[in-house]
Amino acid sequence: MKLPNLKLTQSEVSQTFDFKEILGVDLSDFPEVKQAIGEAIIQKIIDRTASGVDVSGKSFKKYSTNYLESDTFKAFGKSGDVDMELTGGMLGLIDIISDKGSKITIGWDDATENAKAYNHNFGDTLPKRQFFGITAEDVKAISKEFKPDLRRDSNDAQLIKKLNKIAGFIEDDE
């Protein structure tokens, strides 16, 4: 599975999306659409991770018995389901960290969160759970939600409604 422009180092975990390359559309003049697609990409990563599935569609490796019996695990009231959310910090801080031309980059501005994400993706100091990134095909599927907004007279209210729908704040046709 190819995850385009994925950078995985201890100091930076990020993925850059060139919408002109992926979608064949230059989004330089549509910052609100780039932002909306970027937020939808982040939400897809968060939702997939929360469901216990990695970037290749496989279930995450289960928690160790030692971790399940740890005071930390009990203090946070965790279940046995691997969702990568002990405190919610790492996933909750994924953001658009760069927006230039027809490209955006998602990742973390925080060194600690980058290190945690790196460790999870490579299994450096804990079990390997590759959660970060999405495919170009996923980006294409997400972008279909925003095709009507690529007109100069796009309706901001419709864009906000789509973002709220993707984020789970509203139901379909509400």
C-alpha angles and dihedrals in degrees: 000000000000117000104190120227095355115166117196115177131134089255099041134030109177145132126215122208121200102198092191089058097040100037102022088236126110105226095184090113094045106065093158091055092048089050092048094049090046091053090048090052090051091048091051090054092048094047094046091047093048089054089058097249128129129218092276094051096256126128117261119255109270122255116268119252090244091056093045089054096043124115090235092057091048094044091058093046093235124177123220091260114108106232101145092238113118094144100355091239102115098048093035091058099053104122145160099274098177134027116181128153109314093342136089130183123208125199139087134311089198119091093210093052091046090053092048092048091048092050092049093048095047102029089234098154100358138029114307112255112166103204106144125093141025136228128257087247090058090051090051091050092048093047092057087073089062102041095108089054093064090087117098090240095054116158112245092201090058090048092051090048091053091049091049090049092051091047090052096244093122135027125237114289093001 
